């Protein structure tokens, strides 16, 4: 299988569940490029009835998600604003550091229950990774980071993405809960050939 692009915002618990499956696929040798997008931009420009669910419905689904075989902790504040977290990702130029930061942010939100809107939590995460926090913070507040996150989000919309998580595999777009089904199937196929 060719590599895939993973469109994500750590606000979504489904992103976390897809991320856990992607970690397994990466261990089996699959190449996955992460693309940070803003769920707020996607929902603002999506056709009515796509991408959004009621808070009550979401909380019911989160109760179901806790049955997944992964650590699952609802963040201390939910929903939370992920714009700064996503800007940190797009502002980080070193690809390997960016991948580690993206992984850590997703894991921190739903695997550990950290509020990614809290700047102290974000600084703690960045510092724990050995990344120059002061420099990255400065870049994250620059217009370039804001515009790049907006560009990724608008590009996702052009591709027809309205729900997260979303995967792009060649010309195919898989989004929302269907990502989990696709990733489970892909995991099964990959594990049979390993």
Residue pairs with C-beta under 8 A, 6 or more apart in sequence:
1 30
1 169
1 186
1 190
2 169
2 170
3 30
3 31
3 32
3 33
4 30
4 31
4 32
4 33
4 167
4 168
4 169
5 32
5 33
5 34
5 35
5 167
5 168
5 169
6 18
6 19
6 22
6 32
6 33
6 34
6 35
6 165
6 166
6 167
7 35
7 37
7 152
7 156
7 161
7 164
7 165
7 166
7 167
7 168
7 175
8 15
8 18
8 19
8 34
8 35
8 36
8 37
8 102
8 106
8 164
8 165
8 166
9 15
9 36
9 37
9 38
9 39
9 82
9 86
9 164
10 16
10 82
10 85
10 86
10 105
10 106
10 108
10 109
10 110
10 116
11 39
11 79
11 80
11 82
11 109
11 116
12 39
12 164
12 165
13 58
13 61
13 62
13 65
13 72
13 110
14 164
14 165
14 176
14 177
14 179
14 180
15 106
15 164
15 165
16 70
16 72
16 106
16 107
16 109
16 110
16 111
17 65
17 68
17 70
17 180
18 165
18 167
18 179
18 180
18 183
19 103
19 106
19 107
19 165
20 68
20 70
21 180
21 183
21 184
21 187
22 30
22 32
22 183
23 103
24 187
25 32
25 183
25 186
25 187
25 190
26 32
28 187
28 190
28 191
28 194
29 190
30 186
30 190
34 89
34 98
34 99
34 102
35 152
35 156
36 86
36 89
36 90
36 102
36 149
36 152
37 86
37 149
37 152
37 153
37 156
37 161
37 164
38 82
38 83
38 86
38 149
38 150
38 153
39 51
39 82
39 164
40 83
41 150
41 153
41 154
41 157
42 51
42 153
42 156
42 157
42 161
42 162
42 163
42 164
43 51
43 52
43 162
45 154
45 157
46 52
46 157
46 162
46 163
47 162
50 162
50 163
51 162
51 163
51 164
51 176
53 61
55 79
62 74
65 72
66 72
70 111
71 111
71 112
72 110
72 111
73 110
73 111
73 112
73 113
74 110
74 113
75 109
75 110
75 113
75 114
75 115
75 116
76 113
76 114
76 115
77 115
77 117
77 118
78 115
80 109
80 115
80 116
80 117
80 118
81 117
82 116
82 117
83 149
84 116
84 117
84 119
84 122
84 140
85 105
85 116
85 122
86 149
87 140
87 141
87 145
87 146
87 149
88 101
88 105
88 122
88 126
88 136
88 137
88 140
89 98
89 101
89 102
89 105
90 145
90 148
90 149
90 152
91 136
91 139
91 140
91 142
91 144
91 145
91 148
92 98
92 101
92 131
92 136
92 139
97 129
97 131
100 129
101 125
101 126
101 129
101 131
104 125
104 128
104 129
105 116
105 125
108 114
108 116
108 121
108 125
109 116
114 121
114 125
115 121
116 122
123 133
123 137
126 133
126 136
126 137
127 133
139 145
156 166
159 168
159 173
160 173
161 173
161 175
162 175
163 175
163 176
164 175
164 176
165 175
165 176
165 179
166 173
166 174
166 175
166 176
166 179
167 173
167 174
167 175
167 179
167 182
167 183
174 182
